[in-house]
């Protein structure tokens, strides 16, 4: 390499020759490098293949040995597992019999206890049902008795109250009669005295008015004859206005009377229906019991008369109804003075209707 450099550095060769020689040298050098590189690659490839085959053989041997060892251990573990399974099945067969026996014994015991508890609960439910039935029967009996006693007590109170009211009414009438008589006597005396004085004053006023009218007539005919016609017109106008006011008042009174009469007619119709229904219900009863029943049904609405009549009838008659399925009530008729009582009731109805209608007998 040093010789080649010296040759290129000498001046014996021309530049062109130097260039050619250098190109040829570089070309040769490149070829040599490529050849050496190819040889090296070939050598390295052979070494790689050799090393690779050695490594594969070593790995194959190692894997084979390892697999043999692992397969042997796996076979041993499998044999142990099979033996353990066989042992487990043997033990389970032995213990399953004991477990089955234990479970059966526990189940039998629990079932026996369940049957015992069921029998005890059944007896308790039976006792409870009997107790509830007894209590309900007792309460219902007491309720019916209280209801019956209430009705009888109400009938008794009505009877006693009617007697007390009659006594109080008689005493009040006697006391009020004396008071009214005294008041009317004193009032009449005062009114008569006042009336006498008013008559005296009216006579005096009448005499003075006649004197004034005679004087006024003479004066008007003599001096103010032209104003008489105007006064007459004013008087006629005033009279006409008064008549109009009176007619309007009369119309208002008539409307009020018509409305009052309509109300009275409605009340009278309800009264007639009530009296008719009440007479049909209480007509078979005797006089005293009819009065008691009338007092009991006095505050009852017309539509509920029949229902309340059937409710109070046993207490009034002091006997119980024999049939609740039948709508009719079988009672014993008492004759006595029935015709006279019915006639008196009819007369009282006529008087009440006339009174409600605004008519005086």
ABEGO torsion letter per residue (X at the ends): XAAAAAAAABAABBAAAAAAAAAAAAAAAAAAAAAAAAAAAAAAAAAAAAAAAAAAAAAAAAAAAAAAAAAAAAAAAAAAAAAAAAAAAAAAAAAAAAAAAAAAAAAAAAAAAAAAAAAAAAAAAAAAAAAAAAAAAAAAAAAAAAAAAAAAAAAAAAAAAAAAAAAAAAAAAAAAAAAAAAAAAAAAAAAAAAAAAAAAAAAAAAAAAAAAAAAAAAAAAAABAAAAAAAAAAAAAAAAAAAAAAAAAAAAAAAAAAAAAAAAAAAAAAAAAAAAAAAAAAAABBAAAAAAAAAAAAABBAAAAAAAAAAAAAAAAGBBBABAABABBBBBBBBEAAAAAAAAAAAAAAAAAAAAAGBBX
